[in-house]
Amino acid sequence: MFIQVCLYFYCKCLWRCLKFVVRKLTGRCELQRICYNTKPGAARTMKIEASLRGSKSKRLQTSVSVHPDAIEKTIDDIMELKKINPDINPQ
């Protein structure tokens, strides 16, 4: 029981605080860090999907299972929500 409480506290509080600190230090969101640190392919796609599913934003969580016709709009929404500038970050 104690371990479950510790895991819950870590996942809900400490992990988000850690992501906030890393974002402020590097100037990149988690998706940008994944894209810059992982080679293109299935591993990167899986990490991006896991990051989107673990987001607190419902819009990001549902973006993983979007219809193929709406992918471009979804990407634009993610970039707007995460404040990613495509001119500075072409990846």
Gaussian input, Z-matrix of N, CA and C with variables (Angstrom, degrees):
# hf/3-21g

backbone

0 1
 N
 C     1     B1
 C     2     B2     1     A1
 N     3     B3     2     A2     1     D1
 C     4     B4     3     A3     2     D2
 C     5     B5     4     A4     3     D3
 N     6     B6     5     A5     4     D4
 C     7     B7     6     A6     5     D5
 C     8     B8     7     A7     6     D6
 N     9     B9     8     A8     7     D7
 C    10    B10     9     A9     8     D8
 C    11    B11    10    A10     9     D9
 N    12    B12    11    A11    10    D10
 C    13    B13    12    A12    11    D11
 C    14    B14    13    A13    12    D12
 N    15    B15    14    A14    13    D13
 C    16    B16    15    A15    14    D14
 C    17    B17    16    A16    15    D15
 N    18    B18    17    A17    16    D16
 C    19    B19    18    A18    17    D17
 C    20    B20    19    A19    18    D18
 N    21    B21    20    A20    19    D19
 C    22    B22    21    A21    20    D20
 C    23    B23    22    A22    21    D21
 N    24    B24    23    A23    22    D22
 C    25    B25    24    A24    23    D23
 C    26    B26    25    A25    24    D24
 N    27    B27    26    A26    25    D25
 C    28    B28    27    A27    26    D26
 C    29    B29    28    A28    27    D27
 N    30    B30    29    A29    28    D28
 C    31    B31    30    A30    29    D29
 C    32    B32    31    A31    30    D30
 N    33    B33    32    A32    31    D31
 C    34    B34    33    A33    32    D32
 C    35    B35    34    A34    33    D33
 N    36    B36    35    A35    34    D34
 C    37    B37    36    A36    35    D35
 C    38    B38    37    A37    36    D36
 N    39    B39    38    A38    37    D37
 C    40    B40    39    A39    38    D38
 C    41    B41    40    A40    39    D39
 N    42    B42    41    A41    40    D40
 C    43    B43    42    A42    41    D41
 C    44    B44    43    A43    42    D42
 N    45    B45    44    A44    43    D43
 C    46    B46    45    A45    44    D44
 C    47    B47    46    A46    45    D45
 N    48    B48    47    A47    46    D46
 C    49    B49    48    A48    47    D47
 C    50    B50    49    A49    48    D48
 N    51    B51    50    A50    49    D49
 C    52    B52    51    A51    50    D50
 C    53    B53    52    A52    51    D51
 N    54    B54    53    A53    52    D52
 C    55    B55    54    A54    53    D53
 C    56    B56    55    A55    54    D54
 N    57    B57    56    A56    55    D55
 C    58    B58    57    A57    56    D56
 C    59    B59    58    A58    57    D57
 N    60    B60    59    A59    58    D58
 C    61    B61    60    A60    59    D59
 C    62    B62    61    A61    60    D60
 N    63    B63    62    A62    61    D61
 C    64    B64    63    A63    62    D62
 C    65    B65    64    A64    63    D63
 N    66    B66    65    A65    64    D64
 C    67    B67    66    A66    65    D65
 C    68    B68    67    A67    66    D66
 N    69    B69    68    A68    67    D67
 C    70    B70    69    A69    68    D68
 C    71    B71    70    A70    69    D69
 N    72    B72    71    A71    70    D70
 C    73    B73    72    A72    71    D71
 C    74    B74    73    A73    72    D72
 N    75    B75    74    A74    73    D73
 C    76    B76    75    A75    74    D74
 C    77    B77    76    A76    75    D75
 N    78    B78    77    A77    76    D76
 C    79    B79    78    A78    77    D77
 C    80    B80    79    A79    78    D78
 N    81    B81    80    A80    79    D79
 C    82    B82    81    A81    80    D80
 C    83    B83    82    A82    81    D81
 N    84    B84    83    A83    82    D82
 C    85    B85    84    A84    83    D83
 C    86    B86    85    A85    84    D84
 N    87    B87    86    A86    85    D85
 C    88    B88    87    A87    86    D86
 C    89    B89    88    A88    87    D87
 N    90    B90    89    A89    88    D88
 C    91    B91    90    A90    89    D89
 C    92    B92    91    A91    90    D90
 N    93    B93    92    A92    91    D91
 C    94    B94    93    A93    92    D92
 C    95    B95    94    A94    93    D93
 N    96    B96    95    A95    94    D94
 C    97    B97    96    A96    95    D95
 C    98    B98    97    A97    96    D96
 N    99    B99    98    A98    97    D97
 C   100   B100    99    A99    98    D98
 C   101   B101   100   A100    99    D99
 N   102   B102   101   A101   100   D100
 C   103   B103   102   A102   101   D101
 C   104   B104   103   A103   102   D102
 N   105   B105   104   A104   103   D103
 C   106   B106   105   A105   104   D104
 C   107   B107   106   A106   105   D105
 N   108   B108   107   A107   106   D106
 C   109   B109   108   A108   107   D107
 C   110   B110   109   A109   108   D108
 N   111   B111   110   A110   109   D109
 C   112   B112   111   A111   110   D110
 C   113   B113   112   A112   111   D111
 N   114   B114   113   A113   112   D112
 C   115   B115   114   A114   113   D113
 C   116   B116   115   A115   114   D114
 N   117   B117   116   A116   115   D115
 C   118   B118   117   A117   116   D116
 C   119   B119   118   A118   117   D117
 N   120   B120   119   A119   118   D118
 C   121   B121   120   A120   119   D119
 C   122   B122   121   A121   120   D120
 N   123   B123   122   A122   121   D121
 C   124   B124   123   A123   122   D122
 C   125   B125   124   A124   123   D123
 N   126   B126   125   A125   124   D124
 C   127   B127   126   A126   125   D125
 C   128   B128   127   A127   126   D126
 N   129   B129   128   A128   127   D127
 C   130   B130   129   A129   128   D128
 C   131   B131   130   A130   129   D129
 N   132   B132   131   A131   130   D130
 C   133   B133   132   A132   131   D131
 C   134   B134   133   A133   132   D132
 N   135   B135   134   A134   133   D133
 C   136   B136   135   A135   134   D134
 C   137   B137   136   A136   135   D135
 N   138   B138   137   A137   136   D136
 C   139   B139   138   A138   137   D137
 C   140   B140   139   A139   138   D138
 N   141   B141   140   A140   139   D139
 C   142   B142   141   A141   140   D140
 C   143   B143   142   A142   141   D141
 N   144   B144   143   A143   142   D142
 C   145   B145   144   A144   143   D143
 C   146   B146   145   A145   144   D144
 N   147   B147   146   A146   145   D145
 C   148   B148   147   A147   146   D146
 C   149   B149   148   A148   147   D147
 N   150   B150   149   A149   148   D148
 C   151   B151   150   A150   149   D149
 C   152   B152   151   A151   150   D150
 N   153   B153   152   A152   151   D151
 C   154   B154   153   A153   152   D152
 C   155   B155   154   A154   153   D153
 N   156   B156   155   A155   154   D154
 C   157   B157   156   A156   155   D155
 C   158   B158   157   A157   156   D156
 N   159   B159   158   A158   157   D157
 C   160   B160   159   A159   158   D158
 C   161   B161   160   A160   159   D159
 N   162   B162   161   A161   160   D160
 C   163   B163   162   A162   161   D161
 C   164   B164   163   A163   162   D162
 N   165   B165   164   A164   163   D163
 C   166   B166   165   A165   164   D164
 C   167   B167   166   A166   165   D165
 N   168   B168   167   A167   166   D166
 C   169   B169   168   A168   167   D167
 C   170   B170   169   A169   168   D168
 N   171   B171   170   A170   169   D169
 C   172   B172   171   A171   170   D170
 C   173   B173   172   A172   171   D171
 N   174   B174   173   A173   172   D172
 C   175   B175   174   A174   173   D173
 C   176   B176   175   A175   174   D174
 N   177   B177   176   A176   175   D175
 C   178   B178   177   A177   176   D176
 C   179   B179   178   A178   177   D177
 N   180   B180   179   A179   178   D178
 C   181   B181   180   A180   179   D179
 C   182   B182   181   A181   180   D180
 N   183   B183   182   A182   181   D181
 C   184   B184   183   A183   182   D182
 C   185   B185   184   A184   183   D183
 N   186   B186   185   A185   184   D184
 C   187   B187   186   A186   185   D185
 C   188   B188   187   A187   186   D186
 N   189   B189   188   A188   187   D187
 C   190   B190   189   A189   188   D188
 C   191   B191   190   A190   189   D189
 N   192   B192   191   A191   190   D190
 C   193   B193   192   A192   191   D191
 C   194   B194   193   A193   192   D192
 N   195   B195   194   A194   193   D193
 C   196   B196   195   A195   194   D194
 C   197   B197   196   A196   195   D195
 N   198   B198   197   A197   196   D196
 C   199   B199   198   A198   197   D197
 C   200   B200   199   A199   198   D198
 N   201   B201   200   A200   199   D199
 C   202   B202   201   A201   200   D200
 C   203   B203   202   A202   201   D201
 N   204   B204   203   A203   202   D202
 C   205   B205   204   A204   203   D203
 C   206   B206   205   A205   204   D204
 N   207   B207   206   A206   205   D205
 C   208   B208   207   A207   206   D206
 C   209   B209   208   A208   207   D207
 N   210   B210   209   A209   208   D208
 C   211   B211   210   A210   209   D209
 C   212   B212   211   A211   210   D210
 N   213   B213   212   A212   211   D211
 C   214   B214   213   A213   212   D212
 C   215   B215   214   A214   213   D213
 N   216   B216   215   A215   214   D214
 C   217   B217   216   A216   215   D215
 C   218   B218   217   A217   216   D216
 N   219   B219   218   A218   217   D217
 C   220   B220   219   A219   218   D218
 C   221   B221   220   A220   219   D219
 N   222   B222   221   A221   220   D220
 C   223   B223   222   A222   221   D221
 C   224   B224   223   A223   222   D222
 N   225   B225   224   A224   223   D223
 C   226   B226   225   A225   224   D224
 C   227   B227   226   A226   225   D225
 N   228   B228   227   A227   226   D226
 C   229   B229   228   A228   227   D227
 C   230   B230   229   A229   228   D228
 N   231   B231   230   A230   229   D229
 C   232   B232   231   A231   230   D230
 C   233   B233   232   A232   231   D231
 N   234   B234   233   A233   232   D232
 C   235   B235   234   A234   233   D233
 C   236   B236   235   A235   234   D234
 N   237   B237   236   A236   235   D235
 C   238   B238   237   A237   236   D236
 C   239   B239   238   A238   237   D237
 N   240   B240   239   A239   238   D238
 C   241   B241   240   A240   239   D239
 C   242   B242   241   A241   240   D240
 N   243   B243   242   A242   241   D241
 C   244   B244   243   A243   242   D242
 C   245   B245   244   A244   243   D243
 N   246   B246   245   A245   244   D244
 C   247   B247   246   A246   245   D245
 C   248   B248   247   A247   246   D246
 N   249   B249   248   A248   247   D247
 C   250   B250   249   A249   248   D248
 C   251   B251   250   A250   249   D249
 N   252   B252   251   A251   250   D250
 C   253   B253   252   A252   251   D251
 C   254   B254   253   A253   252   D252
 N   255   B255   254   A254   253   D253
 C   256   B256   255   A255   254   D254
 C   257   B257   256   A256   255   D255
 N   258   B258   257   A257   256   D256
 C   259   B259   258   A258   257   D257
 C   260   B260   259   A259   258   D258
 N   261   B261   260   A260   259   D259
 C   262   B262   261   A261   260   D260
 C   263   B263   262   A262   261   D261
 N   264   B264   263   A263   262   D262
 C   265   B265   264   A264   263   D263
 C   266   B266   265   A265   264   D264
 N   267   B267   266   A266   265   D265
 C   268   B268   267   A267   266   D266
 C   269   B269   268   A268   267   D267
 N   270   B270   269   A269   268   D268
 C   271   B271   270   A270   269   D269
 C   272   B272   271   A271   270   D270

   B1=1.4450
   B2=1.5311
   B3=1.3153
   B4=1.4602
   B5=1.5251
   B6=1.3276
   B7=1.4629
   B8=1.5279
   B9=1.3250
   B10=1.4637
   B11=1.5231
   B12=1.3191
   B13=1.4562
   B14=1.5221
   B15=1.3227
   B16=1.4695
   B17=1.5294
   B18=1.3289
   B19=1.4586
   B20=1.5307
   B21=1.3070
   B22=1.4589
   B23=1.5285
   B24=1.3181
   B25=1.4616
   B26=1.5223
   B27=1.3402
   B28=1.4619
   B29=1.5269
   B30=1.3305
   B31=1.4666
   B32=1.5260
   B33=1.3127
   B34=1.4560
   B35=1.5220
   B36=1.2970
   B37=1.4671
   B38=1.5254
   B39=1.3004
   B40=1.4679
   B41=1.5273
   B42=1.3295
   B43=1.4609
   B44=1.5211
   B45=1.3189
   B46=1.4684
   B47=1.5225
   B48=1.3213
   B49=1.4675
   B50=1.5220
   B51=1.3299
   B52=1.4642
   B53=1.5264
   B54=1.3324
   B55=1.4613
   B56=1.5199
   B57=1.3312
   B58=1.4676
   B59=1.5300
   B60=1.3263
   B61=1.4635
   B62=1.5267
   B63=1.3272
   B64=1.4614
   B65=1.5273
   B66=1.3169
   B67=1.4683
   B68=1.5269
   B69=1.3270
   B70=1.4619
   B71=1.5311
   B72=1.3234
   B73=1.4655
   B74=1.5294
   B75=1.3295
   B76=1.4631
   B77=1.5140
   B78=1.3382
   B79=1.4572
   B80=1.5162
   B81=1.3319
   B82=1.4621
   B83=1.5254
   B84=1.3229
   B85=1.4558
   B86=1.5268
   B87=1.3202
   B88=1.4661
   B89=1.5281
   B90=1.3148
   B91=1.4653
   B92=1.5272
   B93=1.3175
   B94=1.4648
   B95=1.5267
   B96=1.3148
   B97=1.4664
   B98=1.5246
   B99=1.3279
   B100=1.4673
   B101=1.5230
   B102=1.3211
   B103=1.4638
   B104=1.5245
   B105=1.3177
   B106=1.4630
   B107=1.5294
   B108=1.3321
   B109=1.4612
   B110=1.5197
   B111=1.3114
   B112=1.4599
   B113=1.5144
   B114=1.3329
   B115=1.4597
   B116=1.5294
   B117=1.3426
   B118=1.4708
   B119=1.5276
   B120=1.3084
   B121=1.4575
   B122=1.5147
   B123=1.3100
   B124=1.4704
   B125=1.5249
   B126=1.3221
   B127=1.4687
   B128=1.5305
   B129=1.3174
   B130=1.4664
   B131=1.5236
   B132=1.3266
   B133=1.4589
   B134=1.5248
   B135=1.3235
   B136=1.4683
   B137=1.5300
   B138=1.3293
   B139=1.4629
   B140=1.5262
   B141=1.3160
   B142=1.4605
   B143=1.5212
   B144=1.3339
   B145=1.4623
   B146=1.5221
   B147=1.3306
   B148=1.4648
   B149=1.5269
   B150=1.3182
   B151=1.4567
   B152=1.5208
   B153=1.3265
   B154=1.4648
   B155=1.5262
   B156=1.3268
   B157=1.4704
   B158=1.5231
   B159=1.3146
   B160=1.4582
   B161=1.5153
   B162=1.3103
   B163=1.4600
   B164=1.5181
   B165=1.3234
   B166=1.4655
   B167=1.5259
   B168=1.3124
   B169=1.4577
   B170=1.5320
   B171=1.3177
   B172=1.4687
   B173=1.5251
   B174=1.3209
   B175=1.4585
   B176=1.5315
   B177=1.3258
   B178=1.4585
   B179=1.5197
   B180=1.3124
   B181=1.4646
   B182=1.5271
   B183=1.3186
   B184=1.4618
   B185=1.5281
   B186=1.3024
   B187=1.4683
   B188=1.5274
   B189=1.3218
   B190=1.4610
   B191=1.5260
   B192=1.3132
   B193=1.4664
   B194=1.5303
   B195=1.3032
   B196=1.4609
   B197=1.5340
   B198=1.3193
   B199=1.4664
   B200=1.5368
   B201=1.3302
   B202=1.4787
   B203=1.5259
   B204=1.3198
   B205=1.4662
   B206=1.5272
   B207=1.3205
   B208=1.4634
   B209=1.5253
   B210=1.3107
   B211=1.4721
   B212=1.5259
   B213=1.3180
   B214=1.4713
   B215=1.5262
   B216=1.3285
   B217=1.4632
   B218=1.5232
   B219=1.3282
   B220=1.4618
   B221=1.5202
   B222=1.3204
   B223=1.4649
   B224=1.5207
   B225=1.3231
   B226=1.4720
   B227=1.5233
   B228=1.3371
   B229=1.4649
   B230=1.5253
   B231=1.3296
   B232=1.4699
   B233=1.5256
   B234=1.3251
   B235=1.4576
   B236=1.5282
   B237=1.3281
   B238=1.4560
   B239=1.5233
   B240=1.3256
   B241=1.4562
   B242=1.5273
   B243=1.3336
   B244=1.4600
   B245=1.5271
   B246=1.3302
   B247=1.4689
   B248=1.5343
   B249=1.3305
   B250=1.4573
   B251=1.5322
   B252=1.3165
   B253=1.4620
   B254=1.5278
   B255=1.3392
   B256=1.4724
   B257=1.5272
   B258=1.3344
   B259=1.4587
   B260=1.5337
   B261=1.3221
   B262=1.4568
   B263=1.5312
   B264=1.3248
   B265=1.4719
   B266=1.5172
   B267=1.3254
   B268=1.4653
   B269=1.5265
   B270=1.3362
   B271=1.4639
   B272=1.5079
   A1=111.06
   A2=116.94
   A3=121.91
   A4=110.92
   A5=116.14
   A6=120.57
   A7=109.84
   A8=117.97
   A9=120.78
   A10=111.74
   A11=117.30
   A12=121.05
   A13=110.11
   A14=116.88
   A15=120.88
   A16=111.12
   A17=116.88
   A18=120.10
   A19=111.38
   A20=116.82
   A21=120.40
   A22=110.05
   A23=116.88
   A24=121.08
   A25=110.82
   A26=116.90
   A27=121.17
   A28=110.78
   A29=116.42
   A30=120.24
   A31=112.78
   A32=117.62
   A33=120.23
   A34=113.49
   A35=118.27
   A36=120.16
   A37=113.09
   A38=115.45
   A39=119.09
   A40=112.67
   A41=117.09
   A42=119.74
   A43=110.73
   A44=117.67
   A45=120.64
   A46=111.39
   A47=116.72
   A48=120.05
   A49=110.47
   A50=115.90
   A51=120.49
   A52=110.26
   A53=118.05
   A54=121.01
   A55=111.25
   A56=117.53
   A57=121.70
   A58=110.70
   A59=116.53
   A60=120.84
   A61=110.39
   A62=117.63
   A63=120.93
   A64=110.02
   A65=117.69
   A66=120.44
   A67=110.97
   A68=116.35
   A69=119.84
   A70=111.42
   A71=117.26
   A72=120.14
   A73=112.60
   A74=117.38
   A75=120.52
   A76=113.42
   A77=117.38
   A78=120.44
   A79=112.83
   A80=117.35
   A81=121.79
   A82=109.81
   A83=115.76
   A84=119.35
   A85=108.43
   A86=115.74
   A87=120.36
   A88=111.58
   A89=117.57
   A90=120.17
   A91=111.53
   A92=116.90
   A93=119.96
   A94=110.97
   A95=117.13
   A96=119.86
   A97=111.07
   A98=116.87
   A99=120.42
   A100=109.86
   A101=117.37
   A102=120.94
   A103=112.31
   A104=117.43
   A105=120.25
   A106=112.98
   A107=118.05
   A108=120.74
   A109=114.29
   A110=118.73
   A111=121.99
   A112=109.27
   A113=116.25
   A114=120.29
   A115=109.76
   A116=117.16
   A117=119.55
   A118=111.13
   A119=115.07
   A120=120.32
   A121=111.32
   A122=114.59
   A123=120.76
   A124=112.26
   A125=117.29
   A126=119.72
   A127=111.01
   A128=116.03
   A129=119.73
   A130=110.23
   A131=117.45
   A132=121.06
   A133=110.84
   A134=117.22
   A135=121.00
   A136=110.90
   A137=117.24
   A138=120.51
   A139=111.45
   A140=116.87
   A141=120.49
   A142=110.36
   A143=117.30
   A144=120.49
   A145=111.00
   A146=117.21
   A147=120.50
   A148=110.71
   A149=116.77
   A150=120.86
   A151=111.15
   A152=116.59
   A153=120.30
   A154=111.28
   A155=117.05
   A156=119.99
   A157=111.46
   A158=117.65
   A159=121.71
   A160=114.27
   A161=116.81
   A162=120.77
   A163=111.19
   A164=115.99
   A165=119.66
   A166=111.62
   A167=117.78
   A168=122.30
   A169=109.80
   A170=116.18
   A171=120.85
   A172=111.27
   A173=116.42
   A174=120.82
   A175=110.73
   A176=116.59
   A177=119.88
   A178=111.14
   A179=117.67
   A180=121.21
   A181=111.35
   A182=116.68
   A183=119.74
   A184=112.63
   A185=118.21
   A186=120.18
   A187=112.12
   A188=117.97
   A189=120.84
   A190=110.74
   A191=117.41
   A192=120.91
   A193=111.65
   A194=116.36
   A195=121.15
   A196=109.48
   A197=116.32
   A198=121.78
   A199=109.31
   A200=117.85
   A201=120.21
   A202=114.95
   A203=117.97
   A204=120.09
   A205=112.42
   A206=117.71
   A207=121.84
   A208=113.05
   A209=117.73
   A210=120.86
   A211=111.51
   A212=118.12
   A213=120.53
   A214=111.41
   A215=116.79
   A216=120.22
   A217=110.64
   A218=116.88
   A219=120.79
   A220=110.61
   A221=117.21
   A222=120.97
   A223=110.42
   A224=116.53
   A225=120.18
   A226=111.07
   A227=117.13
   A228=121.15
   A229=111.36
   A230=116.31
   A231=120.66
   A232=109.96
   A233=116.79
   A234=120.35
   A235=111.33
   A236=116.82
   A237=120.36
   A238=110.94
   A239=116.65
   A240=121.47
   A241=111.72
   A242=116.60
   A243=121.87
   A244=113.08
   A245=116.82
   A246=123.06
   A247=112.06
   A248=115.22
   A249=121.64
   A250=107.72
   A251=116.75
   A252=122.82
   A253=108.40
   A254=119.53
   A255=120.45
   A256=113.65
   A257=118.13
   A258=120.01
   A259=111.06
   A260=116.11
   A261=120.62
   A262=111.20
   A263=116.66
   A264=122.87
   A265=110.69
   A266=118.75
   A267=120.26
   A268=114.50
   A269=118.14
   A270=119.46
   A271=109.60
   D1=-42.42
   D2=179.41
   D3=-61.93
   D4=-39.83
   D5=-179.54
   D6=-65.45
   D7=-39.74
   D8=178.57
   D9=-64.43
   D10=-38.16
   D11=177.85
   D12=-66.05
   D13=-42.46
   D14=178.62
   D15=-64.06
   D16=-42.54
   D17=178.47
   D18=-64.42
   D19=-40.83
   D20=178.22
   D21=-62.36
   D22=-46.67
   D23=179.72
   D24=-60.88
   D25=-42.93
   D26=179.32
   D27=-63.21
   D28=-48.31
   D29=-175.72
   D30=-67.81
   D31=-37.15
   D32=-175.28
   D33=-87.93
   D34=-32.60
   D35=-173.31
   D36=-111.70
   D37=-60.52
   D38=-172.75
   D39=-65.40
   D40=-38.60
   D41=-178.07
   D42=-64.13
   D43=-42.05
   D44=179.44
   D45=-68.25
   D46=-36.36
   D47=176.51
   D48=-65.25
   D49=-42.12
   D50=178.68
   D51=-62.57
   D52=-44.21
   D53=178.13
   D54=-61.65
   D55=-38.73
   D56=178.77
   D57=-63.25
   D58=-45.16
   D59=-179.22
   D60=-64.74
   D61=-44.05
   D62=-179.85
   D63=-64.96
   D64=-38.14
   D65=177.51
   D66=-61.62
   D67=-43.42
   D68=-179.30
   D69=-68.69
   D70=-35.56
   D71=-179.47
   D72=-73.61
   D73=-41.78
   D74=-175.42
   D75=-94.17
   D76=-23.05
   D77=-176.80
   D78=78.45
   D79=13.09
   D80=-179.88
   D81=-125.64
   D82=145.78
   D83=175.31
   D84=-80.87
   D85=174.60
   D86=-177.33
   D87=-61.38
   D88=-38.93
   D89=179.23
   D90=-63.67
   D91=-39.69
   D92=177.92
   D93=-66.38
   D94=-40.94
   D95=178.57
   D96=-63.37
   D97=-38.49
   D98=177.48
   D99=-63.87
   D100=-45.26
   D101=-177.74
   D102=-66.20
   D103=-35.78
   D104=-179.01
   D105=-79.69
   D106=-27.54
   D107=-173.54
   D108=-101.64
   D109=-5.67
   D110=-176.52
   D111=-124.43
   D112=136.81
   D113=178.47
   D114=-67.92
   D115=148.58
   D116=178.58
   D117=-59.51
   D118=143.47
   D119=178.64
   D120=143.88
   D121=-163.39
   D122=-175.09
   D123=-64.90
   D124=-37.90
   D125=-178.51
   D126=-62.48
   D127=-43.52
   D128=179.30
   D129=-66.00
   D130=-42.47
   D131=179.52
   D132=-60.87
   D133=-42.73
   D134=179.68
   D135=-64.02
   D136=-40.50
   D137=178.82
   D138=-66.40
   D139=-40.54
   D140=178.30
   D141=-64.62
   D142=-44.14
   D143=178.84
   D144=-62.15
   D145=-41.96
   D146=178.99
   D147=-64.36
   D148=-38.97
   D149=178.12
   D150=-64.32
   D151=-42.99
   D152=179.81
   D153=-67.49
   D154=-40.48
   D155=178.85
   D156=-66.26
   D157=-32.22
   D158=-178.60
   D159=-85.04
   D160=0.31
   D161=-179.04
   D162=-70.94
   D163=152.51
   D164=176.73
   D165=-82.00
   D166=-12.91
   D167=178.85
   D168=-83.97
   D169=124.83
   D170=178.89
   D171=-63.62
   D172=-32.50
   D173=179.48
   D174=-63.93
   D175=-38.98
   D176=178.01
   D177=-73.80
   D178=-37.29
   D179=179.66
   D180=-63.07
   D181=-40.23
   D182=-178.51
   D183=-81.17
   D184=-11.01
   D185=-178.85
   D186=-70.55
   D187=-16.05
   D188=179.88
   D189=-71.36
   D190=-33.22
   D191=-175.89
   D192=-112.24
   D193=46.82
   D194=-179.36
   D195=-90.19
   D196=154.40
   D197=178.88
   D198=-65.71
   D199=142.53
   D200=-178.43
   D201=-55.97
   D202=-27.02
   D203=179.40
   D204=-71.66
   D205=-20.71
   D206=-176.21
   D207=-103.99
   D208=15.57
   D209=-175.48
   D210=-65.55
   D211=-44.20
   D212=-177.95
   D213=-61.20
   D214=-44.15
   D215=178.93
   D216=-65.64
   D217=-37.75
   D218=179.28
   D219=-65.01
   D220=-41.62
   D221=177.70
   D222=-62.41
   D223=-43.24
   D224=177.06
   D225=-61.42
   D226=-40.70
   D227=178.43
   D228=-63.18
   D229=-42.77
   D230=179.70
   D231=-63.82
   D232=-44.37
   D233=-179.50
   D234=-64.41
   D235=-36.56
   D236=177.83
   D237=-69.74
   D238=-43.44
   D239=-178.86
   D240=-65.67
   D241=-39.77
   D242=-179.09
   D243=-88.10
   D244=-0.97
   D245=179.59
   D246=57.00
   D247=49.59
   D248=179.12
   D249=-97.76
   D250=124.71
   D251=178.95
   D252=-90.65
   D253=115.43
   D254=-177.46
   D255=-67.60
   D256=-21.53
   D257=178.54
   D258=-73.91
   D259=-37.33
   D260=-179.93
   D261=-83.03
   D262=-34.81
   D263=-177.07
   D264=-120.13
   D265=80.80
   D266=-175.85
   D267=-67.79
   D268=-22.12
   D269=-179.84
   D270=-70.05

